[in-house]
Amino acid sequence: MSKVVIITGGTSGIGRAVATQLRGQGCKVYEFSRRSNEADPDHISVDVTDAAAVRAAVDEVAAREGRIDILINNAGFGISGAMEFTDPADAHRLMEVNLFGMDNMIRAALPYMREAGSGRIVNISSVAGVFAIPFQAWYSISKAAVRSLTMALANEVDPFGIQVTSVMPGDIHTGFTAARKKNNEGDDVYQGRISRSVARMEKDETNGMTPEAAARTIVRVALQKRRVKPYYAIGFSYKFLVLLDSLLPCRPVRWLLYQLYGK
């Protein structure tokens, strides 16, 4: 039976690649995003931070298809800058999208999965949720929160036959880099370290893996694995780094991050 999938942020970057590959596997995929696309009947325009709109959109999918098998929470964006100079409104907006928008989607989809006695939720986190990146603190905080949400929720809903996991991409060459909201305020105070750090990160992202490569892992986790682990890093080097973080004391990890993105 064809799986019914909802993916947020499905019109660009990783989300679009995942949606394309899932359709290639025979899935019925509904894309949620703020963009309008009236030509595509499987695209629903919705802001994930609007809980009522999210519930209405999820209810619409369930009414059309009779069920929701897979939810992939991919919507998100990034901001950069020193914490002390970051506008609190920007930080709050990021958390509303990256974390609470995900919560809205989960709350709306869970009743349908629970009624069916099955379902899978895939939350897109980031290696930044393990390695908090200087001058991208709020993005790192949001992705660390996604990891915690995933672990807690997985244990809450497992008795209902629902599996929850998170996938942690590293550097990926997508439009996410250009869309990041950059704030260089205070760069003089920080002796140019803000702009240098963000430039290094953007260079790494530009040279990163393709969204299609990342999507292959996400699709495998969403569709093909019989049982899922709480977390998956994408790519050997990132798997090694996550393992290293679990083995090393905090001080050398912090030193490494400073050398890479703090100087």
SVG drawing of the C-alpha trace seen along z (x, -y; Angstrom):
<svg xmlns="http://www.w3.org/2000/svg" viewBox="-12 -48 54 52">
<polyline fill="none" stroke="black" stroke-width="0.4" points="0.0,0.0 1.3,-3.5 2.4,-5.4 0.8,-8.8 3.5,-11.3 3.5,-14.9 6.7,-16.9 7.2,-20.5 9.5,-22.7 9.1,-20.5 9.4,-23.0 13.2,-23.6 16.5,-22.1 16.5,-18.9 12.7,-18.9 12.2,-19.0 14.8,-16.2 13.1,-14.1 9.6,-14.6 10.9,-13.7 12.6,-10.5 9.6,-9.5 7.3,-9.9 9.7,-7.8 9.2,-5.1 5.4,-5.3 4.4,-7.4 1.6,-10.0 3.5,-13.1 1.9,-16.3 4.2,-19.3 3.5,-22.0 5.2,-25.4 4.4,-29.0 4.8,-29.3 1.8,-29.3 1.6,-26.6 -2.0,-26.3 -0.9,-24.2 0.1,-21.3 -2.9,-19.7 -0.6,-18.0 0.9,-21.2 -0.8,-23.0 0.2,-26.5 0.5,-26.8 2.7,-28.5 3.9,-25.8 3.8,-28.4 0.1,-28.8 -1.3,-25.9 -4.9,-26.3 -3.8,-26.4 -1.5,-23.4 -4.3,-21.3 -6.7,-22.3 -4.1,-21.3 -3.3,-17.9 -7.1,-17.3 -7.5,-17.9 -4.8,-15.4 -6.4,-12.8 -9.8,-13.5 -8.5,-13.0 -6.4,-9.9 -7.9,-8.3 -4.6,-8.1 -1.2,-9.7 1.7,-7.2 4.8,-9.4 5.4,-12.9 8.8,-14.5 9.4,-17.8 11.9,-19.6 10.8,-23.3 13.4,-25.6 15.8,-28.5 19.0,-29.8 20.3,-33.0 23.9,-34.0 25.6,-36.6 26.8,-37.0 24.3,-36.1 24.5,-39.4 23.7,-41.3 21.0,-39.0 17.5,-40.6 15.4,-38.6 12.6,-38.7 14.8,-36.9 15.7,-34.3 12.1,-33.8 11.0,-33.5 13.6,-30.9 12.5,-28.8 8.8,-29.2 9.6,-27.7 12.4,-25.2 10.9,-23.8 7.4,-24.9 6.3,-24.6 7.5,-21.0 5.5,-20.6 2.4,-21.9 2.8,-19.4 3.3,-16.5 0.2,-17.4 -1.9,-17.5 -0.7,-14.2 -0.4,-12.1 -4.1,-11.4 -4.4,-9.9 -1.3,-7.7 -2.5,-6.6 -5.9,-5.6 -4.1,-3.6 -1.8,-2.0 1.2,-2.9 3.2,-5.8 6.6,-7.3 7.8,-10.8 11.2,-12.0 12.5,-15.2 15.3,-17.0 17.8,-18.1 21.5,-18.9 25.0,-18.0 24.9,-21.6 22.5,-20.1 25.5,-18.1 28.3,-20.6 27.0,-24.0 28.5,-26.4 29.8,-29.8 27.9,-32.7 25.1,-30.4 24.0,-29.7 20.2,-29.9 20.3,-27.6 22.3,-25.1 20.0,-25.5 16.9,-24.8 18.5,-21.7 19.6,-20.4 16.0,-20.9 14.8,-18.8 17.1,-15.9 15.6,-16.1 12.0,-16.3 12.7,-13.3 14.0,-11.1 11.2,-12.1 8.4,-11.7 9.8,-8.3 9.3,-6.8 5.9,-8.5 4.3,-7.1 6.1,-3.8 3.3,-1.8 1.0,-3.1 3.1,-1.6 4.5,-5.0 8.2,-5.4 10.1,-8.7 13.6,-9.5 15.7,-12.5 18.2,-12.9 21.2,-15.1 22.7,-16.5 26.0,-18.4 27.1,-20.8 24.8,-20.7 24.9,-22.8 21.4,-24.3 19.6,-27.7 19.6,-27.5 23.0,-29.2 21.8,-32.3 18.6,-32.4 20.3,-32.6 19.7,-35.9 23.1,-37.3 23.7,-39.9 27.3,-41.3 26.4,-43.8 29.3,-43.8 31.8,-42.4 34.2,-45.2 33.8,-44.3 34.5,-40.7 37.5,-41.7 36.1,-40.4 35.4,-36.9 31.6,-37.0 32.1,-37.6 35.1,-35.2 33.1,-32.4 30.1,-32.8 32.3,-33.0 33.9,-29.7 30.6,-28.0 29.2,-29.2 32.3,-28.0 31.8,-24.6 28.2,-24.5 28.9,-25.5 31.3,-22.6 29.0,-20.2 27.0,-17.3 24.1,-17.6 20.5,-17.7 19.9,-14.6 22.6,-12.7 21.1,-13.8 17.6,-12.9 18.6,-9.3 19.4,-8.8 16.2,-10.6 14.1,-8.5 15.7,-5.3 15.0,-6.2 11.5,-7.3 10.5,-4.4 12.8,-1.4 14.0,-0.7 11.9,1.7 12.9,0.1 14.6,-3.2 17.2,-4.5 16.7,-7.9 19.3,-9.7 21.1,-9.3 24.0,-11.5 24.4,-11.7 27.8,-10.8 30.8,-8.9 32.7,-12.0 29.7,-13.4 28.9,-9.9 32.5,-9.9 32.3,-13.4 29.1,-12.5 30.8,-9.4 33.8,-11.5 31.6,-13.9 30.2,-10.9 33.8,-9.7 35.7,-12.9 35.5,-15.2 33.8,-18.6 37.1,-20.6 38.7,-19.2 35.4,-19.3 35.0,-23.0 38.6,-23.7 38.0,-22.0 34.9,-24.1 36.8,-27.3 39.6,-26.4 37.0,-25.8 34.5,-28.6 35.4,-30.7 38.7,-32.3"/>
</svg>
